[in-house]
Amino acid sequence: MDNKTRDLEVEFQARIDSGENIEAKDWMPEKYRKTHIRQISQHAHSEVIGMLPEGNWITRAPSLRRKVALLAKVQDEAGHGLYLYSAAETLGISRDQLMEQLNSGKAKYSSIFNYPTVTWADIGAVGWLVDGAAIINQVMLTKTSYGPYARAMVRICKEESFHQRQGYEIMLTLCNGTEVQKAMAQDALNRWWWPSMMMFGPRDEDSPNTEQSMKWKIKKKTNDELRQQFVDQTVPQAEILGLTVPDPDLKWNEKTGHYDFGELDWEEFWNVVKGNGLCNKKRLADRNKAWDEGAWVREAATVHAEKKANRRLNKAV
Ligand code: FAQ
């Protein structure tokens, strides 16, 4: 590294340490830029792929009210994907490149969306647990050091909070319903609990990106800190529902003021991340199908934009 770059890096770190936001046109270390493209694009892809498990239930929602709420939620996820792709584009990568990385299977997205939604209670569990975990992670990101990402997260968090409530309300209704409905809710919790815990990523000691990301305030809390926050927040919510969290090692620890919990199945986690989960192949196939079927829309939008630009040009001449 030459002296000039070293000076720029020192100055950059000082800005981060003093709590300043970094903006798109500011100088930044190449690794900071690349880490952001990686994280923001994985996040955007998660929102887009995340529409699929819930989209599965739009036509089968049990009432008009449930259908309207679920439709609105799934549309919100599409919007989150778009804000995030726009934030990633400010770092010098194009939308086409981002889409190619997703559709070809090169890019990662959250492991959680490779699990199937087999009953209506799963839609409740996804809202309650998956959006619940997402909010814990994302509230931290509203204070992340890169301005365009932090600003996108403010609006996203507001919407995620509605998503979490609609999920919890589905669970509450099922738990106050018949024995069969309550059993459905318990079964959904049993299947979604551990995958939701995995959303926070590997243990801190196995997380190659955490140390640098904390220094750059990309992350303000570690994977394990956020996971603990999720457990502490969610266990009392399960108690209100009258459901049992499927972890025999879960217990309140007076000394630490937190819940102790059992070990996650890390083999399952890495297996899903590597593309071998229950639904990885289906998710990618569905995504590619939607992309191919949307080709005419992209083409029409491009022609329309060109026509508009030409018209403007002709008027100006
Ligand atoms: N799944 O060193 P770390 C949502 C990868 S949005 C798959 O700890 P990092 C809304 C990681 O990328 C949910 N891969 O990595 C919604 C890295 O691989 P790489 C998504 C994972 O980045 C709700 C490697 O493991 N949220 O749910 C996972 O510092 C309902 C080593 O890990 C975000 O993306 C995983 N769970 O920390 C939508 C939030 N965990 O790239 C629809 C933003 C880790 O080096 C319906 N992202 N990996 O090859 C983050 O905060 C961070 O990226 C973490 C991971 C915390 C996810």
Residues whose N, C-alpha, C, O or C-beta is under 5 A from the ligand:
A	BS01	FAQ	Q39 Q42 H43 S46 E47 G50 M51 E77 K108 Y109 S110 S111 V130 D131 A134 M198 M199 F200 G201 P202 S207 P208 N209 T210 V273
